[in-house]
Amino acid sequence: DSLVVTTGNSLTIGGVDEIQKLHMRSVPVGSRPSRIAHQPSSHSLAVLTVHTHDQTLAQAYSLQLLDDQTFESLHQVDLGNLEEGYSLISATFKGYEGTPYFVLGTHVITGQDAERSYKGYIYLYSVDTTTSDQKSLSLVSKTLVSGACLSLLSFHGYLLAGVYNKIQLFELANTAVGTKELEVVESCTFVSNYPVIDLVSRGYFVGYADLCRSINLLLFKPDLSKFVVICGEFNPSWLTAIESLDEETFLGCGETDIFIVRRNIE
């Protein structure tokens, strides 16, 4: 009833626990879920959903707020016509660490070439509990960006956004009238050859997956306020997501495979 593992200089003996049953629960949200983000401090979940109308096949996107204990649907925000939701995270910002926000990235179809529309939005929502006992989503800011916001990442008190083929760094600032808005940090924009579909960080290293070329690695230098290209894996791969295992190792997920690449530091 034990498992023994040996390496070149060690011996590990461990027991095997009894297999536990998994308890699974399905929570209906009324539409197809696309993205989900958890915010432990507000005990809430944000779920991006899409509903396809039977007759017209038109798609309508919504952001739903759920209680993370009961999974009760608390509030829903519907996106505008021809607006598609792409990315969703929970994030905190430098100077506002006590207030977490749900951040939603969208794409607005403005012409016949829907995939290359030059318009999108980044929404910031706080979870409001001041009006009643029931939580709701309160819009804090709405920022116009020049393309589809395909990916989002909380990054050292800032927000990294993959806006079509650009990686942009945003900070949260107060306006002259007392409201908050996202502002692009000057000189902190990196331009890729292809759409940036996912972002991941490890320290100040930023990995991104583009639509056609696979995994690429940048280093953000705070003293210079700029991104520096470190390396890339250039074998064509239609990626859907990436993850960082450490500063040197990255996992990529494609439509038909999962692979691991390692940074050559020699």
N, C-alpha and C positions, 0 to 999 in steps of 0.2 A: 504493500500500500504506500510505497514511497517512490520518489523520482530522484535519481542521482545524476547530477550534471558535473562534468569535469572539464577544466580548461588547462592551459599549460602550467598554471601555478596555483590552482584552487580546486576544491571539491565542495560541492553544494548538495545537501540532502534535504529534500522537502517532501511534505505530505500533499496528497491530492484531496481537496475538499469535495464534499458531496455535491453533486450537480444540483443547482437550485433551479426551480421553475421560473421562467420569465413571465411576468404579468403584463400583458399588453392591453392597451385601451385605445379605441378609435374615437376621435372627437370630430363629429361632422361640423364643417364650417360653411356649407352651402355652395361652395365653389371649389375649383381646383387650387390647392395651395401651391405657391411658387417659391416663396422665400419665408424664412422664419427667423426671429431674433428674440433672445431672452434678456430681460432686464431684472436681475435679482433684487435690486434695491426697491423697486416699485412692485415686486411680485407680479409681474405681468409679462405677457408674450405679445409680440406683434407679428401678424401673419399677412403676407401679401398674397392675395387670391385673384384668380381670373375666371370670369364666367363667359362662356360662349353661347350667344343667342342661337336658338335652334333654327330659325328661319333665315336670318341674315348672315349668320356665322360671324357676326361682329363680336369682338372681345371687349369686355368691360373689366377694369382692374379696381380693386378695393384694398384698403388697409384695415385689418381687423385687430382690435385689442381684446385679449383674453386674459382671465385670471390664471396665474401659473399653478394654482392649487386645485381649483374646481373646474378650470377650463371653460368657465362661463364666458360667453361673448358679451363684452361690456360696451363696445363702441365700434363704429365703422365709419371710415372716411372713403368716399368714392372719388376716383381720379376723373379728370375731365375727358371729354370725347377725344378720340384719337391719341390719348396719352397712355403709354405702356409702362408698367413698373418693372424695373430690372434688378435693383440691388436694395438690400435692407440690412442694417446693423444697429446695435446699441453702442453709443459712444459718449465719452466725457471730453471736455475741452479744457485747455490750460486757462486758469483763472476762474473756471466755473466747475471745479472738480466735484462739488456737492450736488450737482444737478445732471443726471444722465439724460440723454436724448435718444429717441429713435430717429434714425436718419434713413430717408428713402430717396433713391435715385430713379429718375424716369426718363422717358424719351417721348417727344411729341412728333407725330407724323405730320409733316407740313407740305409734302408734295408726293409725286408719283414714286420717287425713289425712297421708299420708306426706310430702308436700311442705312441711308446716308443723310438723313435729315439732320440739320445743323441746330437742333433745338432740344433742350431737355431741362429738367429742374432737379434741384436737391432740396428736399423738404426736411426741416427739423421739427420734431414733435416732442413735447413733454407730456408726461402722464399727470393729468390734473385731477386732484381730489378735493379741491377747495369748494366747489359748488354743491356737492352732495357726497353721500357715502359711496356712490358708484364712480369708479374711475372713468376718465375719458381722455381722448387725445386732443391736445391743445397745440395749434400751429404756432411755432415760434418764429420761423423764417422760411422764405421761399426764394431760392437763388437760381437765376437763369444761367445755364451753361451752354456752351456752343457744341452740342451734340448729345448723343445718348449717354447717360451715366450708367455704364455697364457694371462697375464694381466700386466698392467702398471699403475703407479700412481705417480703423482708429489707430493713430500713430503719434505717440509721445505728446498727447494733448492737442494734436491737430487732426485734420481729416484728409486722408488721401483718397482721391477719386479718379477712377479710370473713365475719362470723358472721351468716348470713341477711341481715338488712337493717342490720346494724351494722358499723362499722369500729372495731376495737379494737386498742390498742397493748399489746404484752406485753413484759416483760423477763424475763431468766433470773436466778434468784436461788438461793442456797443455803438449805436448810431447817435447822431446829434439829438434825436427826438426820444431817446431812451429805450429804443427797441434793440434787438440783436439781429445781426446778419453775418453770413459767411463771406469772407473776403479771401481772394487768392493771394498767397504770399508771393511777393515779387521775386522773379527769377527762379521760382521753384516749379517749373513746368518741364517735363520730359516728353519728347515726341517719339512715339514708336512708329514702325512702318505699318502695323496692323492694329485692329481694335484690341484694347486691353480688357480681357474678359474676367480676370481674377487677380487679386492682390494678396500678398502675405508678407509679414515682416518678422525678422529675428534681430533684435537690437536695432541698429540703424541700417541693416541690410534689408532691401525691399526686393522680393521676387514678384515677377508678374508673368502671367500667361497671355500671350497674344493669340489671335484667332487661327493663325496658320503656322507659326514658326516654332512653337514650343515654349520652353521656360527661359527667362532672362533674369539677370541679377544686377541690381543697382546698389550703390552705397550713398546714403544721404549724409552730407557733411554740414552739421549745424553751423560751424563757424563761417562757412562760405555760403550757406543757405542755397545749396545746389545738389543735384544728383550727379553721380559719376558712374559710368558703365563699368562693371566688373567683368562679366562674362555672359555667355549665352549658350544654349543647346539648340543648334540650328537644324536638326533633322525635322522635316515637316511633320507636324502632329496636330490633329484637330482637337485641342484641349477643351475641357469643360470646367476644370478646377485644378488648383494646386495647393500644396501644404508644405510647410517647412518642418523638417524633422530636427534640424539644428542649423547652425550658420553655414555649414558646408553641404548639407544633404537636403534635397527637395523631392517631393513626391508629386507626380503629375497624373491626372486622370483624363483619359481621352474617351471617345465614344465607345471604343471597343477594348481598351486596355488600361492598365495601371503600370507606371514605371517609376524608377528612382534614378536621379542623377546626382552626382557629387561634384562639388567645385574643386578644380585642380589648383592647389595653393603652392605648388612647387615653382 
